[in-house]
Amino acid sequence: MRNERIGDYLVAQKYITPDQLDKVLAAQKEANGSKRFGDLVVELGFMSETNFAKALAGKLRVQYVDLDNIDINTEAVQKVPEALAKKHTVIAINIQGKRLTVATDDPINFIILEDIKVSTGMDTVPVLATKSAINKAIGKCYSMQNVDSVLENVQQFNDLGDMSQDEADSKDRVESAPIVKLATTIIENSFRADATDIHIEPFKTYTRIRIRVNGDLVELMNISSAVHSALTTRLKLISGMNIAEKRIPQDGRFTQVVDGTTLDVRVSSLPTVHGEKIVIRILSTGQIALRKITDLGMSDHNYELFESMIRCPHGVILVTGPTGSGKTTTLYAALGELAKPNVNVITVEDPVEKAIDGINQVQVNTKAGMTFAAALRSILRQDPDIVMIGEMRDTETADIGIRAAITGHLVLSTLHTNDAASTVVRLVDMGVAAYMVATSLIGVIAQRLVKVLCPKCKTPRMSTPEENKLMGISQSIQIYDPCGCPECNNTGYRGRTAIHEIIHCTSNVSTIIAKGGGKEEIEAAAKQNGTKLLRENASELVQVGETSIDELIKATYTV
């Protein structure tokens, strides 16, 4: 049994089929042994990384650990030098007397264990974890030690004597290690904290660095204002901006690999009174798998409505909501479902946020005259079945999109409106004829993101009469408030989920639109068809203890 090959073991345990095993072995042969069996099984999509690790642990009779959900002993981490941990993809997680428990993705590699034994002078006990989880843990556990040393170096580097401004901004000065390290560390730590944006804000005596986590800005660190100029120059340099120009806003982008994930980083600079404010947006590229439509957090009722909408062969489906409400994620999930080998899918985006296999994606370039409208016109001559428009920004784009739907294409797009019913009114206001909207619109999905309460520390209480009124219920029920614990960085929340309001354009809704009906009429007709409004959706989440009443008010409060 011990000598049975892992592939045969997986087939025997019914994790993969013999046919899939042959494909993996063929791919391994092609790679001339440069890729491990486990990496290929995951790469080809036959098993998830976690499932493979669990199966391997079962075969090798080694304990499997989920690094995301265990407390890692910092004393144990410090026993293994960072360079060694990164070289072998290992992390020490516990220490008992002279025994060191080490998480690795290759527990039968004795060279690794010997290396650690020699370095630490302790007996090593291997446990199995996934490669990505180990990389993430290495990043998190060693990063805080790094920040202090990097800031110290930057400080020393600054105390070398004040140079003239021109000298300070010269390329060589900026390329010197401490500043490069600081820029890299800021992005790495922000990504590990699941941040979406980084704000580098100069003030008179210091520069504040904040990151946006779960929609809220949290302070990451403060650095001395003397470092600010060199840091902005470094960021402008790698993102392809003009470092000599400090008087006008600029934008650029670059990629950076953090813990094995390639990040697409967008940078925007804005001149302020005390220097340039830099905002960095972090987007993980296509290496992070696309969400499926079942992972969007829709209620069963909304999921059925959404499913029936994307089955329609032609028409317009609109996703609406404010900036950062997950509209693009929903669109990409729908595209992932629709992009079959027998259809031609083309998207026009500004910018293209995720590269998807099997889909033709077009980047808008206004300077070169490649606007949404111009791109759309030529796309319609490219024999598309499904067209995705990043955003209907003006009358021309909306008009072409609606016409494309009437001529037999399925069009997906986004709009910035507050709810589903006002989207229809907005389209008519933009100058699209009401009868065209009525005949082409399949449905509208309005969405918002609300924060999810931390399951470890949320505290129960009974709801007040005012809160019952907000939730639309008659008697008090048990609801939960955020509290704050080390698990959730004392915020009380962990992650976010979406709330949706879906209007399906059935015949009675279409009739109201064609007559030029207002928002209230459309909403009333949609409610009869079973549409649940954003507030009802949020209220359900509060009642089951997923989110708090504060989030309900924040996401859906109207005067």
HELIX and SHEET records of a PDB file:
HELIX    1   1 ILE A    6  ALA A   12  1                                   7    
HELIX    2   2 PRO A   18  GLU A   30  1                                  13    
HELIX    3   3 PHE A   37  GLU A   43  1                                   7    
HELIX    4   4 GLU A   49  LEU A   60  1                                  12    
HELIX    5   5 LEU A   67  ASN A   69  5                                   3    
HELIX    6   6 THR A   74  LYS A   79  1                                   6    
HELIX    7   7 GLU A   82  HIS A   88  1                                   7    
HELIX    8   8 PHE A  110  THR A  120  1                                  11    
HELIX    9   9 LYS A  131  ASN A  158  1                                  28    
HELIX   10  10 GLN A  165  ALA A  168  1                                   4    
HELIX   11  11 LYS A  171  GLU A  175  1                                   5    
HELIX   12  12 ALA A  177  ARG A  192  1                                  16    
HELIX   13  13 SER A  225  ILE A  238  1                                  14    
HELIX   14  14 ILE A  293  ASP A  295  5                                   3    
HELIX   15  15 ASP A  300  ILE A  310  1                                  11    
HELIX   16  16 LYS A  327  LEU A  338  1                                  12    
HELIX   17  17 THR A  366  ALA A  368  5                                   3    
HELIX   18  18 PHE A  372  ILE A  379  1                                   8    
HELIX   19  19 THR A  395  ILE A  406  1                                  12    
HELIX   20  20 ALA A  420  ASP A  429  1                                  10    
HELIX   21  21 ALA A  434  SER A  440  1                                   7    
HELIX   22  22 PRO A  465  MET A  471  1                                   7    
HELIX   23  23 PRO A  486  CYS A  488  5                                   3    
HELIX   24  24 SER A  507  ALA A  514  1                                   8    
HELIX   25  25 LYS A  519  GLN A  528  1                                  10    
HELIX   26  26 LEU A  534  GLN A  543  1                                  10    
HELIX   27  27 ILE A  549  THR A  556  1                                   8    
SHEET    1   A 3 VAL A  90  GLN A  96  0                                        
SHEET    2   A 3 ARG A  99  THR A 104 -1                                        
SHEET    3   A 3 ASP A 123  LEU A 128  1                                        
SHEET    1   B 6 ASP A 216  SER A 224  0                                        
SHEET    2   B 6 TYR A 206  VAL A 213 -1                                        
SHEET    3   B 6 ALA A 195  PRO A 202 -1                                        
SHEET    4   B 6 GLY A 275  SER A 284 -1                                        
SHEET    5   B 6 THR A 261  THR A 272 -1                                        
SHEET    6   B 6 GLN A 250  VAL A 258 -1                                        
SHEET    1   C 7 ASN A 360  GLN A 363  0                                        
SHEET    2   C 7 VAL A 345  GLU A 349  1                                        
SHEET    3   C 7 ILE A 386  ILE A 389  1                                        
SHEET    4   C 7 LEU A 410  LEU A 415  1                                        
SHEET    5   C 7 GLY A 315  THR A 320  1                                        
SHEET    6   C 7 LEU A 441  LEU A 453  1                                        
SHEET    7   C 7 TYR A 493  HIS A 504 -1                                        
SHEET    1   D 2 THR A 459  MET A 462  0                                        
SHEET    2   D 2 GLN A 478  ASP A 481 -1                                        
END                                                                             
